[in-house]
Amino acid sequence: MEEQLQKIYFECLQELKQIGIDFQNENEFGTIQIVLSNRSKKRYGVCKQEEPDVTTRYIEKRGRKKVIKYAKYKNHKIEISGWVMQLNENIIKNTIIHELIHCIPNCNNHGKEFKKYAKYISDKLGYDIKTVGNKKEDYGRSNIEYQENITYKYKVQCKTCGQIFYRNRICKNFIQKYRCARCNGKLSVE
């Protein structure tokens, strides 16, 4: 599976290079390492950033607090979950490209810059890059039977669009702190 991941990763790099985004340019994006992770059962992948570029330091205000942020990092380690590798190649590429976007300066989160690049790449290459995935839909697209065998303590539902998701742990001010990822609606917990 590791060889398959590396092969698909290099295909993604070539496709992105054709539309003007060259991730092999270490001066602009830093070093990128991609590995397979068999630990995570829920998430598709993660981009872990190390060694911030101190020249890109800025301070962000959050209420009364000031938080030091960095626009660019020198090292990125992308981990793709093992269960993703049994899905369609297109879904694997979506996941890899999603994590690669996090390597672009100012795209550490799913904010405006991330969404701008996701839309640009989706328009140019025909992918469907989103901030969150739907495991059940992706299994269906891959013609694999989906079995949810995990029991959860909390059922969270959006009051606006009706999207449902489950959690084992939530913080005490969860419904005040978080909103729906799809429509930004308020949440209710059962």
C-alpha positions as CSV (number, residue, x, y, z in Angstrom):
1,M,0.0,0.0,0.0
2,E,2.9,2.4,0.7
3,E,4.1,2.0,-2.9
4,Q,0.6,2.7,-4.2
5,L,0.5,5.8,-2.0
6,Q,3.8,7.1,-3.3
7,K,2.7,6.4,-7.0
8,I,-0.5,8.4,-6.6
9,Y,1.3,11.1,-4.7
10,F,3.7,11.7,-7.6
11,E,0.8,11.7,-10.0
12,C,-0.8,14.4,-8.0
13,L,2.4,16.4,-7.9
14,Q,2.6,16.2,-11.7
15,E,-1.0,17.3,-12.2
16,L,-0.5,20.2,-9.9
17,K,2.7,21.2,-11.7
18,Q,0.8,21.4,-15.0
19,I,-1.5,24.1,-13.5
20,G,1.4,26.1,-12.1
21,I,1.7,24.8,-8.5
22,D,5.1,23.1,-8.1
23,F,5.3,21.5,-4.7
24,Q,8.8,20.3,-5.5
25,N,10.0,23.9,-5.1
26,E,11.4,23.6,-1.5
27,N,12.1,27.4,-1.2
28,E,8.4,28.1,-1.6
29,F,6.7,25.2,0.1
30,G,9.4,23.5,2.2
31,T,10.0,19.7,2.3
32,I,7.0,17.4,2.1
33,Q,7.0,13.8,3.3
34,I,4.0,11.6,2.8
35,V,3.4,8.4,4.8
36,L,0.6,5.9,5.5
37,S,-1.0,5.9,8.9
38,N,-3.0,2.8,10.1
39,R,-3.8,4.4,13.4
40,S,-6.6,6.8,12.5
41,K,-10.0,5.3,11.9
42,K,-12.0,8.5,11.3
43,R,-10.0,11.1,9.5
44,Y,-8.8,10.9,5.9
45,G,-5.4,12.5,6.4
46,V,-3.5,15.1,8.3
47,C,-0.7,17.6,7.4
48,K,1.6,18.1,10.4
49,Q,3.8,21.2,10.1
50,E,7.2,21.6,11.7
51,E,9.8,24.3,11.9
52,P,8.0,27.6,11.3
53,D,9.7,30.1,9.0
54,V,10.3,32.9,11.5
55,T,10.3,35.5,8.7
56,T,6.6,34.9,8.2
57,R,5.6,35.4,11.8
58,Y,2.5,37.5,12.6
59,I,0.3,38.2,15.6
60,E,-3.5,37.4,15.5
61,K,-5.9,38.8,18.0
62,R,-8.6,36.6,19.5
63,G,-10.6,38.7,21.8
64,R,-8.2,39.8,24.5
65,K,-5.6,37.2,23.6
66,K,-2.8,37.6,21.1
67,V,-1.6,34.5,19.3
68,I,1.6,34.1,17.4
69,K,1.1,32.5,14.0
70,Y,3.3,31.6,11.1
71,A,2.3,31.8,7.4
72,K,4.9,29.3,6.2
73,Y,6.6,26.2,7.6
74,K,9.8,24.5,6.5
75,N,8.8,20.8,7.0
76,H,5.4,19.1,6.3
77,K,4.5,15.5,7.1
78,I,1.4,14.3,5.4
79,E,-0.2,11.2,6.9
80,I,-2.9,9.4,4.9
81,S,-5.1,6.9,6.7
82,G,-4.8,3.3,5.7
83,W,-8.6,2.8,5.1
84,V,-8.6,5.6,2.5
85,M,-6.3,3.5,0.3
86,Q,-9.0,0.9,-0.4
87,L,-11.3,3.7,-1.9
88,N,-11.3,4.9,-5.5
89,E,-8.1,6.4,-6.8
90,N,-10.0,9.7,-7.4
91,I,-10.9,9.9,-3.7
92,I,-7.3,9.1,-2.7
93,K,-6.1,11.9,-4.9
94,N,-8.7,14.3,-3.4
95,T,-7.3,13.5,0.0
96,I,-3.7,13.9,-1.0
97,I,-4.4,17.2,-2.8
98,H,-6.4,18.5,0.2
99,E,-3.4,17.8,2.5
100,L,-1.0,19.3,0.0
101,I,-3.0,22.6,0.0
102,H,-2.2,22.8,3.7
103,C,1.5,23.1,2.7
104,I,0.8,26.3,0.9
105,P,1.7,29.5,2.9
106,N,-1.3,30.8,4.8
107,C,-3.4,27.6,4.3
108,N,-2.7,26.0,7.7
109,N,-6.5,25.9,8.3
110,H,-9.6,25.7,6.2
111,G,-10.0,29.5,5.9
112,K,-10.3,31.8,2.9
113,E,-6.9,31.0,1.4
114,F,-7.5,27.2,1.6
115,K,-10.9,27.5,0.0
116,K,-9.5,29.7,-2.8
117,Y,-6.8,27.1,-3.7
118,A,-9.3,24.2,-3.3
119,K,-11.7,25.9,-5.7
120,Y,-8.9,26.7,-8.2
121,I,-7.6,23.2,-8.2
122,S,-11.1,21.7,-8.4
123,D,-12.0,23.9,-11.4
124,K,-8.7,23.2,-13.3
125,L,-8.4,19.5,-12.6
126,G,-12.0,18.4,-12.0
127,Y,-11.6,17.3,-8.4
128,D,-14.1,17.8,-5.6
129,I,-11.9,19.1,-2.7
130,K,-13.8,19.8,0.4
131,T,-12.9,20.8,4.0
132,V,-14.6,17.6,5.4
133,G,-15.3,14.2,3.8
134,N,-18.2,11.9,4.0
135,K,-17.1,8.4,4.7
136,K,-20.4,6.8,3.9
137,E,-20.6,8.5,0.5
138,D,-17.0,7.7,-0.4
139,Y,-17.5,4.0,0.4
140,G,-20.6,4.1,-1.8
141,R,-18.7,5.7,-4.7
142,S,-16.0,3.0,-4.3
143,N,-18.6,0.2,-4.4
144,I,-17.6,-1.0,-0.9
145,E,-20.1,-1.8,1.8
146,Y,-19.9,0.7,4.6
147,Q,-20.3,-0.6,8.1
148,E,-20.3,1.9,11.0
149,N,-19.3,-0.4,13.9
150,I,-18.4,2.3,16.4
151,T,-20.9,3.3,19.1
152,Y,-20.9,7.0,20.0
153,K,-22.1,8.8,23.1
154,Y,-23.3,12.0,21.4
155,K,-25.4,12.7,18.3
156,V,-24.8,16.2,17.0
157,Q,-27.3,17.7,14.5
158,C,-27.3,21.0,12.6
159,K,-30.5,22.9,13.3
160,T,-30.4,24.5,9.8
161,C,-29.4,21.9,7.2
162,G,-30.0,18.7,9.4
163,Q,-26.5,17.2,8.9
164,I,-25.8,14.6,11.6
165,F,-22.5,13.6,13.0
166,Y,-21.4,11.7,16.1
167,R,-18.8,12.2,18.8
168,N,-17.5,10.3,21.8
169,R,-16.3,13.4,23.6
170,I,-17.5,17.0,23.5
171,C,-16.5,20.0,25.6
172,K,-19.0,21.6,27.9
173,N,-19.5,24.7,25.7
174,F,-19.6,22.7,22.4
175,I,-22.8,24.2,21.0
176,Q,-21.6,27.8,21.7
177,K,-18.1,27.2,20.4
178,Y,-18.8,25.3,17.1
179,R,-21.0,25.6,14.0
180,C,-22.0,23.4,11.1
181,A,-19.2,22.9,8.6
182,R,-21.7,22.9,5.7
183,C,-24.0,25.8,6.4
184,N,-22.6,27.5,9.5
185,G,-25.8,26.8,11.3
186,K,-26.2,26.2,15.1
187,L,-25.8,22.7,16.5
188,S,-27.9,20.6,18.9
189,V,-26.5,17.7,21.0
190,E,-28.5,14.6,22.0
